[in-house]
Amino acid sequence: MRLFWVLLLSLAGCATTGPDADPRDPWEGMNRGVYKFNDTFDEWVARPIATVYRDALHVEIRSRVSNFFSNIQDIFIGVNNVLQGKLQEGVEDWARFAFNSTLGLAGIHDVASDMGLEKHNEDFGQTFGRWGAGTGPYLILPFLGSSTLRDTGGLALDYYFAPLPEVRPIALRNTLYGVYFVNTRAELLEASSILEQAALDRYVFQRDAYLQRRRNLIYDGSPPREREEEVNEPPPQSVK
């Protein structure tokens, strides 16, 4: 983990400058290189596997797989809601986990949504943002895709506290990870096809869409008007 942070900080020397440089993306040159690597890996490995997975399994089975992993995520979605001061939402997340883990048979059935308990989307990156941490530079991570310096720190905590790394035996843990990533990629097949057809510069389109979506999530769908000079300023430290 220490080496990870040293490498991240060393990237500050790889800044892209010039009149056309986006201030949110000072490492664009490096990011485009990683983006190309990810795109090649996706074209030759991830997408073909995800396509076979999608075509081989009925949509109901894939839905159950998605529900299982979504149920596990509700534990720390609740933690992050509480850390952001949204106590009711946090309790609802834990109630979702309790109902889906029992009545929903280990989470493969989303009975909590049928009971009116809304699914939320929170992580440690959003929690940092709610408490005033600036986004930092945009960053493309190998295999994982779009992030920012702040969200990468949050992602490290998401992984550290996630229950899957503790699963034993190791073969079962690795199988679960494999199924999770393949299922997630299969869910994005249609979206990636639309991106390829619609965007002249897919890198820029993906970057702008990611940053806008993360800002929207941090402000729970109601972000304040953003002026160009405020792009890298952190949100106010007040929480709901």
Backbone as CSV, one residue per row, in Angstrom:
resi,resn,N_x,N_y,N_z,CA_x,CA_y,CA_z,C_x,C_y,C_z
1,MET,0.828,-1.207,0.000,0.000,0.000,0.000,0.863,1.259,0.000
2,ARG,1.972,1.228,0.777,2.853,2.396,0.805,3.439,2.674,-0.571
3,LEU,3.854,1.604,-1.274,4.395,1.763,-2.621,3.356,2.381,-3.551
4,PHE,2.085,1.975,-3.373,0.988,2.509,-4.188,0.915,4.021,-4.075
5,TRP,0.974,4.540,-2.847,0.866,5.982,-2.656,2.110,6.703,-3.161
6,VAL,3.288,6.089,-3.015,4.504,6.709,-3.546,4.403,6.868,-5.061
7,LEU,3.902,5.821,-5.734,3.740,5.888,-7.182,2.742,6.961,-7.587
8,LEU,1.643,7.069,-6.835,0.653,8.089,-7.148,1.240,9.489,-7.033
9,LEU,1.971,9.728,-5.936,2.531,11.053,-5.730,3.594,11.374,-6.778
10,SER,4.312,10.356,-7.238,5.354,10.586,-8.240,4.767,11.024,-9.576
11,LEU,3.482,10.750,-9.791,2.856,11.123,-11.053,2.739,12.643,-11.206
12,ALA,2.893,13.358,-10.115,2.784,14.821,-10.184,3.806,15.406,-11.143
13,GLY,4.889,14.689,-11.401,5.896,15.156,-12.329,5.549,14.909,-13.777
14,CYS,4.413,14.272,-14.039,4.023,13.934,-15.416,2.926,14.853,-15.921
15,ALA,2.912,16.102,-15.475,1.811,17.005,-15.805,1.820,17.384,-17.278
16,THR,0.615,17.550,-17.825,0.432,18.030,-19.185,0.149,19.524,-19.136
17,THR,0.906,20.311,-19.898,0.724,21.762,-19.900,0.413,22.233,-21.308
18,GLY,-0.046,23.480,-21.392,-0.370,24.045,-22.700,-1.710,24.735,-22.664
19,PRO,-2.004,25.554,-23.677,-3.256,26.327,-23.675,-4.501,25.460,-23.747
20,ASP,-4.384,24.263,-24.312,-5.558,23.400,-24.463,-5.685,22.377,-23.336
21,ALA,-4.793,22.419,-22.356,-4.822,21.437,-21.269,-6.031,21.679,-20.372
22,ASP,-6.714,20.605,-20.004,-7.828,20.706,-19.072,-7.266,20.744,-17.656
23,PRO,-7.579,21.777,-16.863,-6.999,21.883,-15.513,-7.390,20.724,-14.612
24,ARG,-8.463,20.017,-14.937,-8.867,18.864,-14.134,-8.038,17.628,-14.455
25,ASP,-7.294,17.694,-15.574,-6.604,16.507,-16.089,-5.155,16.835,-16.420
26,PRO,-4.350,17.227,-15.418,-2.964,17.612,-15.698,-2.086,16.443,-16.132
27,TRP,-2.538,15.199,-15.885,-1.754,14.012,-16.260,-2.329,13.357,-17.522
28,GLU,-2.874,14.177,-18.416,-3.589,13.631,-19.569,-2.712,12.724,-20.430
29,GLY,-1.466,13.100,-20.642,-0.598,12.271,-21.464,-0.459,10.861,-20.913
30,MET,-0.170,10.764,-19.617,-0.060,9.464,-18.972,-1.408,8.748,-18.969
31,ASN,-2.469,9.494,-18.666,-3.805,8.897,-18.607,-4.218,8.295,-19.942
32,ARG,-3.882,8.992,-21.034,-4.254,8.463,-22.344,-3.500,7.164,-22.639
33,GLY,-2.267,7.058,-22.157,-1.523,5.818,-22.322,-2.172,4.668,-21.577
34,VAL,-2.581,4.919,-20.335,-3.258,3.877,-19.545,-4.617,3.557,-20.156
35,TYR,-5.301,4.596,-20.665,-6.595,4.386,-21.315,-6.448,3.468,-22.522
36,LYS,-5.401,3.684,-23.309,-5.166,2.837,-24.480,-4.892,1.398,-24.060
37,PHE,-4.111,1.228,-22.989,-3.846,-0.119,-22.469,-5.147,-0.784,-22.038
38,ASN,-5.968,-0.060,-21.272,-7.243,-0.617,-20.814,-8.147,-0.972,-21.982
39,ASP,-8.158,-0.096,-22.995,-9.019,-0.321,-24.155,-8.585,-1.572,-24.921
40,THR,-7.274,-1.762,-25.037,-6.761,-2.949,-25.724,-7.088,-4.214,-24.939
41,PHE,-6.894,-4.162,-23.624,-7.221,-5.306,-22.781,-8.711,-5.624,-22.871
42,ASP,-9.534,-4.583,-22.879,-10.976,-4.789,-22.959,-11.366,-5.415,-24.290
43,GLU,-10.755,-4.930,-25.367,-11.101,-5.427,-26.695,-10.743,-6.898,-26.873
44,TRP,-9.597,-7.303,-26.343,-9.101,-8.648,-26.603,-9.421,-9.661,-25.506
45,VAL,-9.731,-9.183,-24.297,-9.946,-10.105,-23.186,-11.303,-9.893,-22.513
46,ALA,-11.492,-8.715,-21.893,-12.662,-8.502,-21.044,-13.973,-8.554,-21.810
47,ARG,-14.046,-7.831,-22.930,-15.302,-7.778,-23.674,-15.695,-9.135,-24.262
48,PRO,-14.767,-9.889,-24.892,-15.165,-11.214,-25.395,-15.661,-12.154,-24.298
49,ILE,-14.981,-12.143,-23.141,-15.417,-13.000,-22.038,-16.793,-12.573,-21.550
50,ALA,-17.002,-11.255,-21.404,-18.292,-10.749,-20.941,-19.400,-11.060,-21.932
51,THR,-19.087,-11.019,-23.212,-20.092,-11.323,-24.244,-20.512,-12.786,-24.179
52,VAL,-19.535,-13.678,-24.037,-19.854,-15.107,-23.902,-20.683,-15.346,-22.644
53,TYR,-20.304,-14.687,-21.556,-21.036,-14.809,-20.287,-22.479,-14.359,-20.454
54,ARG,-22.671,-13.207,-21.097,-24.023,-12.679,-21.301,-24.862,-13.614,-22.175
55,ASP,-24.252,-14.130,-23.231,-25.002,-14.976,-24.153,-25.282,-16.360,-23.568
56,ALA,-24.424,-16.815,-22.645,-24.570,-18.168,-22.108,-25.564,-18.235,-20.956
57,LEU,-25.703,-17.153,-20.205,-26.559,-17.157,-19.017,-27.821,-16.336,-19.249
58,HIS,-28.932,-16.872,-18.818,-30.205,-16.167,-18.916,-30.148,-14.902,-18.075
59,VAL,-30.875,-13.886,-18.515,-30.863,-12.601,-17.824,-31.280,-12.731,-16.359
60,GLU,-32.163,-13.668,-16.031,-32.584,-13.847,-14.645,-31.435,-14.342,-13.774
61,ILE,-30.594,-15.199,-14.340,-29.439,-15.691,-13.581,-28.442,-14.558,-13.360
62,ARG,-28.191,-13.782,-14.411,-27.260,-12.653,-14.280,-27.803,-11.641,-13.279
63,SER,-29.106,-11.465,-13.255,-29.711,-10.547,-12.294,-29.489,-11.022,-10.859
64,ARG,-29.582,-12.329,-10.635,-29.352,-12.871,-9.292,-27.898,-12.673,-8.863
65,VAL,-26.978,-12.843,-9.814,-25.563,-12.613,-9.509,-25.342,-11.149,-9.123
66,SER,-25.924,-10.237,-9.882,-25.809,-8.810,-9.568,-26.380,-8.506,-8.195
67,ASN,-27.522,-9.096,-7.883,-28.149,-8.866,-6.581,-27.258,-9.342,-5.442
68,PHE,-26.596,-10.483,-5.633,-25.731,-11.030,-4.582,-24.618,-10.052,-4.227
69,PHE,-23.916,-9.543,-5.230,-22.817,-8.617,-4.955,-23.330,-7.264,-4.490
70,SER,-24.460,-6.828,-5.017,-25.052,-5.568,-4.579,-25.425,-5.622,-3.102
71,ASN,-25.884,-6.778,-2.659,-26.257,-6.944,-1.262,-25.053,-6.794,-0.341
72,ILE,-23.923,-7.362,-0.728,-22.704,-7.227,0.069,-22.292,-5.768,0.174
73,GLN,-22.434,-5.034,-0.920,-22.028,-3.630,-0.931,-22.872,-2.768,-0.003
74,ASP,-24.101,-3.195,0.288,-24.982,-2.392,1.141,-24.407,-2.190,2.537
75,ILE,-23.550,-3.092,2.993,-22.971,-2.953,4.333,-22.213,-1.637,4.442
76,PHE,-21.278,-1.413,3.514,-20.450,-0.214,3.612,-21.062,0.988,2.916
77,ILE,-22.074,0.775,2.107,-22.878,1.913,1.669,-23.529,2.541,2.898
78,GLY,-24.032,1.693,3.792,-24.607,2.188,5.041,-23.582,2.901,5.898
79,VAL,-22.380,2.343,5.994,-21.310,2.988,6.765,-21.026,4.385,6.226
80,ASN,-20.927,4.509,4.908,-20.619,5.814,4.325,-21.777,6.793,4.479
81,ASN,-23.003,6.318,4.412,-24.122,7.215,4.669,-24.067,7.768,6.086
82,VAL,-23.758,6.908,7.045,-23.648,7.366,8.436,-22.492,8.350,8.586
83,LEU,-21.343,8.058,7.968,-20.197,8.965,8.044,-20.507,10.326,7.421
84,GLN,-21.438,10.363,6.478,-21.845,11.620,5.848,-22.969,12.306,6.620
85,GLY,-23.385,11.722,7.729,-24.438,12.314,8.533,-25.838,11.951,8.111
86,LYS,-25.970,11.016,7.184,-27.294,10.606,6.706,-27.686,9.319,7.428
87,LEU,-28.113,9.477,8.672,-28.345,8.331,9.542,-29.505,7.467,9.067
88,GLN,-30.587,8.089,8.637,-31.741,7.306,8.195,-31.378,6.441,6.994
89,GLU,-30.654,7.031,6.034,-30.262,6.256,4.865,-29.348,5.103,5.253
90,GLY,-28.451,5.353,6.219,-27.555,4.300,6.664,-28.302,3.140,7.290
91,VAL,-29.283,3.451,8.121,-30.091,2.399,8.741,-30.860,1.624,7.669
92,GLU,-31.369,2.346,6.668,-32.084,1.673,5.578,-31.162,0.724,4.811
93,ASP,-29.905,1.130,4.602,-28.953,0.262,3.905,-28.719,-1.028,4.690
94,TRP,-28.554,-0.900,6.003,-28.329,-2.096,6.828,-29.584,-2.959,6.907
95,ALA,-30.757,-2.301,6.879,-32.003,-3.070,6.845,-32.119,-3.830,5.525
96,ARG,-31.713,-3.181,4.425,-31.696,-3.870,3.136,-30.838,-5.127,3.216
97,PHE,-29.656,-4.987,3.788,-28.750,-6.130,3.892,-29.370,-7.244,4.733
98,ALA,-30.006,-6.870,5.830,-30.606,-7.872,6.709,-31.741,-8.615,6.013
99,PHE,-32.628,-7.882,5.361,-33.778,-8.519,4.691,-33.334,-9.353,3.490
100,ASN,-32.431,-8.797,2.692,-32.010,-9.518,1.494,-31.152,-10.735,1.822
101,SER,-30.398,-10.654,2.923,-29.553,-11.788,3.303,-30.369,-12.944,3.869
102,THR,-31.542,-12.641,4.387,-32.380,-13.686,4.986,-33.540,-14.047,4.053
103,LEU,-34.493,-13.141,3.951,-35.649,-13.410,3.093,-35.243,-13.512,1.613
104,GLY,-34.182,-12.819,1.254,-33.726,-12.830,-0.135,-32.716,-13.911,-0.443
105,LEU,-32.528,-14.846,0.477,-31.648,-16.007,0.238,-30.237,-15.568,-0.151
106,ALA,-29.536,-15.004,0.847,-28.142,-14.567,0.669,-28.020,-13.442,-0.354
107,GLY,-29.107,-12.728,-0.581,-29.050,-11.546,-1.433,-29.352,-11.776,-2.890
108,ILE,-29.647,-12.992,-3.305,-29.903,-13.217,-4.729,-31.261,-12.664,-5.153
109,HIS,-32.135,-12.416,-4.194,-33.425,-11.771,-4.471,-33.463,-10.430,-3.736
110,ASP,-33.810,-9.379,-4.444,-33.855,-8.042,-3.852,-35.245,-7.775,-3.281
111,VAL,-35.541,-8.432,-2.163,-36.851,-8.246,-1.540,-36.949,-6.881,-0.869
112,ALA,-35.816,-6.296,-0.495,-35.833,-5.008,0.194,-36.410,-3.907,-0.697
113,SER,-36.079,-3.930,-1.980,-36.636,-2.922,-2.886,-38.150,-3.074,-2.997
114,ASP,-38.620,-4.317,-3.003,-40.069,-4.553,-3.036,-40.741,-4.049,-1.763
115,MET,-39.977,-3.970,-0.681,-40.504,-3.478,0.591,-40.398,-1.957,0.709
116,GLY,-39.862,-1.305,-0.323,-39.776,0.149,-0.320,-38.467,0.703,0.205
117,LEU,-37.463,-0.149,0.428,-36.161,0.307,0.894,-35.283,0.594,-0.323
118,GLU,-35.022,1.859,-0.561,-34.321,2.296,-1.768,-32.853,1.898,-1.731
119,LYS,-32.341,1.489,-2.896,-30.926,1.208,-3.047,-30.160,2.510,-3.180
120,HIS,-29.083,2.683,-2.386,-28.270,3.893,-2.449,-26.924,3.597,-3.099
121,ASN,-26.194,4.657,-3.391,-24.872,4.545,-4.003,-23.924,5.459,-3.250
122,GLU,-23.149,4.903,-2.349,-22.187,5.684,-1.576,-20.887,4.900,-1.465
123,ASP,-19.781,5.631,-1.365,-18.478,4.998,-1.158,-17.587,5.989,-0.416
124,PHE,-16.365,5.565,-0.090,-15.490,6.430,0.689,-15.044,7.655,-0.105
125,GLY,-14.949,7.537,-1.423,-14.624,8.711,-2.221,-15.678,9.791,-2.084
126,GLN,-16.947,9.401,-2.103,-18.025,10.365,-1.911,-18.007,10.940,-0.496
127,THR,-17.684,10.095,0.475,-17.607,10.588,1.850,-16.519,11.638,1.987
128,PHE,-15.342,11.400,1.393,-14.288,12.414,1.411,-14.785,13.713,0.777
129,GLY,-15.504,13.592,-0.346,-16.013,14.772,-1.023,-17.020,15.534,-0.182
130,ARG,-17.897,14.810,0.506,-18.904,15.470,1.344,-18.262,16.239,2.492
131,TRP,-17.097,15.786,2.951,-16.426,16.468,4.056,-15.359,17.440,3.590
132,GLY,-15.394,17.803,2.304,-14.578,18.918,1.853,-13.323,18.586,1.088
133,ALA,-13.011,17.318,0.877,-11.800,16.974,0.130,-11.989,17.297,-1.341
134,GLY,-11.041,18.007,-1.928,-11.101,18.317,-3.347,-10.915,17.069,-4.194
135,THR,-11.356,17.155,-5.444,-11.281,15.968,-6.297,-9.851,15.568,-6.603
136,GLY,-8.962,16.555,-6.737,-7.623,16.259,-7.204,-7.640,15.962,-8.690
137,PRO,-6.480,15.679,-9.267,-6.406,15.432,-10.713,-7.184,14.185,-11.132
138,TYR,-7.703,14.238,-12.342,-8.328,13.067,-12.952,-7.265,12.009,-13.174
139,LEU,-7.676,10.732,-13.053,-6.710,9.643,-13.106,-7.359,8.423,-13.738
140,ILE,-6.652,7.791,-14.673,-7.087,6.515,-15.239,-6.289,5.408,-14.577
141,LEU,-6.973,4.465,-13.936,-6.311,3.356,-13.263,-6.247,2.144,-14.183
142,PRO,-5.136,1.420,-14.185,-5.058,0.199,-14.991,-6.183,-0.770,-14.636
143,PHE,-6.878,-1.263,-15.630,-7.973,-2.223,-15.518,-9.253,-1.618,-14.922
144,LEU,-9.135,-0.668,-14.015,-10.300,-0.155,-13.292,-10.918,1.069,-13.954
145,GLY,-10.148,1.820,-14.729,-10.710,2.933,-15.466,-10.688,4.258,-14.730
146,SER,-11.700,5.084,-14.967,-11.731,6.465,-14.504,-11.739,6.572,-12.990
147,SER,-10.999,7.571,-12.506,-10.966,7.876,-11.081,-10.438,9.307,-10.938
148,THR,-10.238,9.728,-9.707,-9.513,10.954,-9.391,-8.585,10.608,-8.238
149,LEU,-7.706,11.536,-7.870,-6.811,11.254,-6.753,-7.608,10.989,-5.484
150,ARG,-8.669,11.781,-5.262,-9.516,11.560,-4.087,-10.239,10.224,-4.159
151,ASP,-10.821,9.913,-5.302,-11.578,8.675,-5.433,-10.676,7.447,-5.367
152,THR,-9.420,7.601,-5.788,-8.484,6.482,-5.691,-8.171,6.179,-4.229
153,GLY,-8.016,7.223,-3.415,-7.853,6.993,-1.980,-9.072,6.330,-1.381
154,GLY,-10.263,6.772,-1.815,-11.487,6.134,-1.338,-11.581,4.694,-1.789
155,LEU,-11.156,4.426,-3.017,-11.195,3.061,-3.540,-10.302,2.135,-2.736
156,ALA,-9.145,2.638,-2.298,-8.256,1.827,-1.468,-8.946,1.426,-0.169
157,LEU,-9.696,2.355,0.428,-10.434,2.033,1.653,-11.597,1.090,1.359
158,ASP,-12.287,1.303,0.235,-13.374,0.401,-0.150,-12.861,-1.035,-0.233
159,TYR,-11.700,-1.201,-0.836,-11.135,-2.545,-0.979,-10.679,-3.088,0.367
160,TYR,-10.047,-2.220,1.179,-9.498,-2.668,2.460,-10.597,-3.206,3.377
161,PHE,-11.746,-2.534,3.392,-12.824,-2.936,4.293,-13.818,-3.910,3.663
162,ALA,-13.688,-4.165,2.379,-14.623,-5.080,1.721,-14.491,-6.491,2.293
163,PRO,-15.603,-7.225,2.402,-15.538,-8.577,2.983,-14.930,-9.619,2.049
164,LEU,-14.967,-9.413,0.737,-14.484,-10.438,-0.182,-13.018,-10.808,0.013
165,PRO,-12.100,-9.861,0.301,-10.705,-10.271,0.490,-10.500,-11.259,1.641
166,GLU,-11.460,-11.333,2.556,-11.320,-12.239,3.686,-11.877,-13.630,3.414
167,VAL,-12.485,-13.825,2.249,-13.075,-15.125,1.920,-11.978,-16.174,1.746
168,ARG,-12.174,-17.314,2.323,-11.263,-18.441,2.184,-12.065,-19.683,1.837
169,PRO,-11.518,-20.617,1.064,-10.149,-20.652,0.543,-9.902,-19.613,-0.540
170,ILE,-8.631,-19.397,-0.851,-8.237,-18.376,-1.814,-8.888,-18.610,-3.174
171,ALA,-9.014,-19.888,-3.564,-9.608,-20.194,-4.871,-11.043,-19.691,-4.948
172,LEU,-11.790,-19.824,-3.846,-13.163,-19.322,-3.825,-13.182,-17.811,-3.913
173,ARG,-12.284,-17.163,-3.171,-12.217,-15.695,-3.224,-11.928,-15.219,-4.640
174,ASN,-10.947,-15.824,-5.297,-10.589,-15.409,-6.651,-11.725,-15.677,-7.637
175,THR,-12.452,-16.770,-7.431,-13.594,-17.076,-8.291,-14.674,-16.016,-8.143
176,LEU,-14.933,-15.605,-6.908,-15.933,-14.561,-6.669,-15.529,-13.249,-7.333
177,TYR,-14.258,-12.898,-7.218,-13.781,-11.689,-7.874,-13.959,-11.791,-9.389
178,GLY,-13.605,-12.947,-9.939,-13.740,-13.134,-11.382,-15.171,-12.998,-11.846
179,VAL,-16.092,-13.638,-11.123,-17.506,-13.557,-11.482,-18.003,-12.118,-11.364
180,TYR,-17.566,-11.431,-10.325,-18.001,-10.039,-10.123,-17.579,-9.149,-11.292
181,PHE,-16.306,-9.236,-11.684,-15.815,-8.363,-12.748,-16.425,-8.726,-14.096
182,VAL,-16.582,-10.015,-14.379,-17.180,-10.417,-15.650,-18.641,-9.988,-15.702
183,ASN,-19.366,-10.184,-14.609,-20.778,-9.795,-14.573,-20.932,-8.281,-14.720
184,THR,-20.053,-7.529,-14.050,-20.101,-6.076,-14.155,-19.824,-5.620,-15.584
185,ARG,-18.825,-6.231,-16.224,-18.504,-5.853,-17.614,-19.657,-6.221,-18.545
186,ALA,-20.306,-7.345,-18.298,-21.438,-7.756,-19.134,-22.577,-6.745,-19.038
187,GLU,-22.784,-6.161,-17.864,-23.839,-5.179,-17.693,-23.551,-3.892,-18.465
188,LEU,-22.286,-3.663,-18.802,-21.894,-2.421,-19.476,-21.676,-2.592,-20.970
189,LEU,-21.972,-3.765,-21.497,-21.723,-4.004,-22.921,-22.489,-3.034,-23.808
190,GLU,-23.749,-2.826,-23.522,-24.558,-1.928,-24.353,-24.077,-0.493,-24.237
191,ALA,-23.726,-0.082,-23.016,-23.268,1.287,-22.805,-21.967,1.545,-23.553
192,SER,-21.063,0.580,-23.539,-19.789,0.774,-24.234,-19.995,0.845,-25.738
193,SER,-20.967,0.104,-26.263,-21.260,0.171,-27.698,-21.777,1.551,-28.081
194,ILE,-22.639,2.130,-27.246,-23.152,3.477,-27.497,-22.021,4.492,-27.456
195,LEU,-21.104,4.340,-26.495,-19.964,5.247,-26.371,-19.114,5.226,-27.632
196,GLU,-18.847,4.040,-28.169,-18.022,3.923,-29.364,-18.665,4.616,-30.560
197,GLN,-19.980,4.592,-30.643,-20.683,5.171,-31.782,-20.888,6.674,-31.647
198,ALA,-20.980,7.154,-30.400,-21.395,8.544,-30.185,-20.245,9.516,-30.020
199,ALA,-19.112,9.060,-29.502,-18.052,9.989,-29.106,-16.950,10.075,-30.161
200,LEU,-16.573,11.314,-30.522,-15.444,11.507,-31.417,-14.138,11.231,-30.685
201,ASP,-14.043,11.685,-29.457,-12.882,11.406,-28.605,-13.412,10.695,-27.365
202,ARG,-13.316,9.389,-27.356,-13.904,8.606,-26.268,-13.250,8.917,-24.932
203,TYR,-11.970,9.239,-24.957,-11.273,9.572,-23.709,-11.893,10.798,-23.052
204,VAL,-12.077,11.855,-23.835,-12.652,13.097,-23.299,-14.092,12.867,-22.857
205,PHE,-14.864,12.129,-23.668,-16.255,11.858,-23.320,-16.335,11.112,-21.993
206,GLN,-15.495,10.083,-21.829,-15.517,9.295,-20.595,-15.068,10.124,-19.404
207,ARG,-14.047,10.931,-19.584,-13.561,11.782,-18.488,-14.639,12.749,-18.020
208,ASP,-15.240,13.459,-18.967,-16.243,14.460,-18.588,-17.468,13.804,-17.955
209,ALA,-17.880,12.652,-18.498,-19.044,11.955,-17.939,-18.751,11.470,-16.523
210,TYR,-17.548,10.958,-16.306,-17.190,10.465,-14.973,-17.178,11.595,-13.950
211,LEU,-16.509,12.697,-14.274,-16.405,13.804,-13.324,-17.773,14.402,-13.017
212,GLN,-18.621,14.511,-14.038,-19.962,15.050,-13.813,-20.784,14.116,-12.932
213,ARG,-20.688,12.817,-13.205,-21.455,11.850,-12.407,-20.996,11.845,-10.955
214,ARG,-19.697,11.876,-10.721,-19.202,11.861,-9.338,-19.628,13.127,-8.594
215,ARG,-19.579,14.255,-9.254,-20.034,15.502,-8.621,-21.513,15.403,-8.274
216,ASN,-22.286,14.832,-9.177,-23.718,14.670,-8.946,-23.978,13.736,-7.760
217,LEU,-23.211,12.654,-7.650,-23.388,11.723,-6.549,-23.038,12.359,-5.206
218,ILE,-21.968,13.134,-5.173,-21.536,13.757,-3.920,-22.604,14.703,-3.388
219,TYR,-23.280,15.402,-4.287,-24.329,16.331,-3.880,-25.724,15.703,-3.927
220,ASP,-25.777,14.370,-4.006,-27.054,13.644,-3.995,-28.027,14.144,-5.053
221,GLY,-27.506,14.399,-6.244,-28.350,14.763,-7.371,-28.662,16.230,-7.498
222,SER,-28.182,17.065,-6.570,-28.475,18.500,-6.633,-27.204,19.329,-6.470
223,PRO,-26.257,19.202,-7.403,-25.018,19.978,-7.270,-25.259,21.447,-7.524
224,PRO,-24.506,22.330,-6.859,-24.623,23.762,-7.150,-24.053,24.061,-8.519
225,ARG,-24.382,25.233,-9.036,-23.860,25.630,-10.346,-22.345,25.708,-10.257
226,GLU,-21.694,25.139,-11.251,-20.242,25.033,-11.241,-19.635,26.021,-12.219
227,ARG,-18.823,26.964,-11.692,-18.097,27.876,-12.557,-16.742,27.276,-12.885
228,GLU,-16.208,27.657,-14.000,-14.958,27.063,-14.475,-13.848,27.198,-13.445
229,GLU,-13.784,28.349,-12.768,-12.701,28.554,-11.826,-12.900,27.762,-10.538
230,GLU,-14.066,27.135,-10.368,-14.350,26.393,-9.155,-14.213,24.892,-9.347
231,VAL,-13.711,24.483,-10.520,-13.697,23.061,-10.849,-12.981,22.242,-9.794
232,ASN,-11.846,22.743,-9.306,-11.037,21.959,-8.377,-11.262,22.341,-6.923
233,GLU,-12.214,23.211,-6.650,-12.496,23.550,-5.276,-13.354,22.465,-4.634
234,PRO,-13.094,22.177,-3.345,-13.893,21.154,-2.661,-15.286,21.673,-2.355
235,PRO,-16.260,20.779,-2.207,-17.599,21.199,-1.815,-17.617,21.661,-0.372
236,PRO,-18.648,22.381,0.017,-18.740,22.829,1.413,-18.750,21.643,2.345
237,GLN,-18.237,21.831,3.561,-18.053,20.730,4.484,-19.303,20.355,5.245
238,SER,-20.373,21.073,5.018,-21.617,20.702,5.689,-22.194,19.456,5.065
239,VAL,-22.849,18.651,5.865,-23.510,17.453,5.387,-24.959,17.502,5.786
240,LYS,-25.735,16.619,5.127,-27.166,16.561,5.472,-27.331,16.043,6.886
